[in-house]
């Protein structure tokens, strides 16, 4: 069995899908997300998800300031009583 680690984003920002690249970079920086001139995160992890249809499409940016987690732990390989392992 693998445990799942869930993390909340440090900053979440929603912008119109059709915003210009220059305005997008400016908005990301204004929100506190460190990005380069192309909109790529210079530290942490930046995920973008597009939602909506046609005129209502938006991009949701989720930035994680640090690592988004550790590798999943396979609890079936942990030391201990094997009869307690799930699976």
N, C-alpha and C positions, 0 to 999 in steps of 0.2 A: 504494500500500500504506500502511495506517495502522498506526503502532506502538501497542501497548497498554501502559499504565502500570498496574502492580498495586501496591497499597499495603496494608500491614497496619494494622488498627485500633489506635489508641492504647490503648483499653480495650474489652474484650468482656465482656459480662455476660449471663447467662441467668437469666430469672425465670419463675415459673409464669404461665401465661396468665390465670388467674383471680385474680391478686393485686389488691388494692384500689389505686385510683389514688394514694391517700396513701402507702401502703407502697411502691408503685413509685417514686414521686418520692424517697422517703427512701432507697431502695436505690440508685438512680442517683447521688444525691448522696454517699452513703457510699462508693461505688466511685470517686468523684472526677470524675464527669461533671457539668459545670455545666448544670443545668436550672432552668427557672422553675417556678412552682407548678403548671403544667399538664403538665410533663414534656417541654417543648420545650427543645432545646439553646440556651443563651445565647451560646455560641461554638463554633466548629468545626462538624462535621457529625455528626448522629446518625441512624443507619439502624436500623430495626427489622424483624425477620423472624420470622414466626410459623411454627413447625414442629410436627409431631406430630399425633396424632389424639385426639379426645375428652378423656379424663382425662389424657392425657400431653402435652397441648399446652403449648408454652413460647414465650416471646418472647425472641429473642436481640437484644440491643442492641449495636451496633458504633459506637463514637464515635471520630471522627478529630479530633485536636486542631487541626489546620490544614487547609488546602485539601487535598482528596483527590487533587490532581494538576493537571496542566496540560491544556490542550486537546490532543487527539491531533495528531500531526505527520503530514502527508501527505508522505511522502518522495518522491513522484513530482514534487513541485513545488519541491524543494530545488535550489539552484544546483549545477552540476557537470556531469559527462559524462552526457548523456541516455541513452546506451547502457547505463549501469549501473542505470538505474531498473527496478524490478520491476513486473510487471503484465501 
